[in-house]
Amino acid sequence: MTDNDLLAHADAVSERAYAPYSRFSVGCAILARDGRVLEGVNVENAAYPLGICAERTAFARAIVEGYRPGDFVVAAITASPCGGCRQWLVEMGVERVVFRNGDGVRTMTPAELLPDTFEL
């Protein structure tokens, strides 16, 4: 699966987002080393801090299904990841991140997205 295919997958899954407040639907598709694609969408809540980003839903789902940090090759996201999700991308050990921003599509490593990350 190419990065463009994975980004198209993220586009398709973004239609399932629950974003009644912002009307900004985000999708994430993560390619695991075993070839499986795991999906996530943003889910908003009227108590704003309780919402969750697409990246975090995808990784949480992956963890529930038995995946662990380092099991992920690429994460494709329909928007630039927020700071918190950048930390998740680092901690989950994904190799690269493909996302859309104002200039088009970008590909970066998690370390490029979040230099000087927090690590225990």
C-alpha positions in Angstrom: 0.0 0.0 0.0 1.4 3.4 -1.0 1.3 6.5 1.2 -1.2 8.0 -1.2 -3.4 4.9 -0.9 -3.2 5.2 2.9 -4.1 8.9 2.8 -7.1 8.1 0.6 -8.1 5.5 3.2 -7.9 8.2 5.9 -10.1 10.5 3.7 -12.7 7.8 3.4 -12.8 7.0 7.2 -13.0 10.7 8.1 -16.6 10.6 6.9 -17.4 8.6 10.0 -16.0 11.2 12.4 -18.3 12.7 15.1 -17.6 16.4 14.9 -20.9 18.2 15.5 -19.2 21.2 17.2 -16.3 22.0 15.0 -17.6 20.4 11.8 -13.9 19.5 11.1 -13.8 15.7 10.5 -10.4 14.1 10.7 -9.5 10.5 9.7 -6.3 8.5 10.4 -5.2 5.3 8.8 -2.2 3.5 10.3 -0.3 0.8 8.4 1.0 -1.9 10.7 4.0 -4.0 9.9 1.8 -7.1 9.3 0.0 -5.2 6.5 -3.2 -4.4 8.4 -4.7 -0.9 8.3 -6.1 0.4 11.5 -8.5 3.4 11.4 -9.5 6.2 13.7 -11.6 9.3 13.6 -12.0 12.3 15.8 -14.9 12.1 18.3 -16.0 15.4 19.9 -17.8 16.0 23.1 -19.7 19.0 24.4 -17.2 19.0 27.3 -14.4 19.9 24.9 -11.4 18.4 26.8 -13.2 15.0 26.6 -13.0 14.8 22.8 -10.4 12.6 21.2 -8.3 13.0 18.0 -8.3 10.6 15.1 -4.7 9.5 15.7 -5.4 8.6 19.3 -8.5 6.6 18.4 -6.6 4.6 15.8 -3.7 3.9 18.2 -6.0 3.0 21.1 -7.9 0.6 18.8 -4.6 -0.9 17.7 -3.4 -1.4 21.3 -6.8 -3.1 22.2 -6.2 -5.4 19.3 -2.8 -6.5 20.5 -0.4 -4.2 18.7 2.4 -2.5 20.6 4.8 0.4 20.0 7.1 -0.3 17.1 4.4 -2.3 15.2 3.5 0.6 12.9 5.1 1.8 9.6 3.1 4.9 8.6 0.3 7.0 9.9 -1.8 8.9 7.3 -3.8 11.8 8.6 -6.2 14.2 6.9 -4.8 17.1 8.8 -1.6 18.2 10.6 -1.4 16.4 13.9 -1.8 18.4 17.1 1.0 18.5 19.7 -0.5 15.8 21.9 -0.9 13.4 18.9 2.7 14.2 17.9 3.7 12.7 21.2 1.6 9.7 20.6 3.2 9.2 17.1 6.6 9.3 18.8 5.6 6.9 21.6 4.0 4.4 19.3 7.2 4.2 17.2 5.6 4.9 13.8 8.3 5.4 11.2 6.7 8.2 9.2 3.7 10.4 9.1 1.8 11.6 6.0 -0.6 14.4 6.4 -2.3 17.3 4.7 -1.5 20.9 5.5 -2.0 24.2 3.6 0.8 23.4 1.2 -0.5 20.0 0.2 0.8 16.6 1.4 3.8 16.4 3.7 5.8 13.4 4.9 7.8 13.7 8.1 9.2 11.5 10.8 7.7 11.8 14.3 11.0 13.3 15.5 10.8 16.0 12.8 7.2 16.8 13.9 8.1 16.9 17.6 11.8 17.5 18.4 13.0 17.1 22.0 10.1 14.7 22.8 9.1 13.7 26.3 10.4 10.3 27.2 10.5 8.4 30.5 
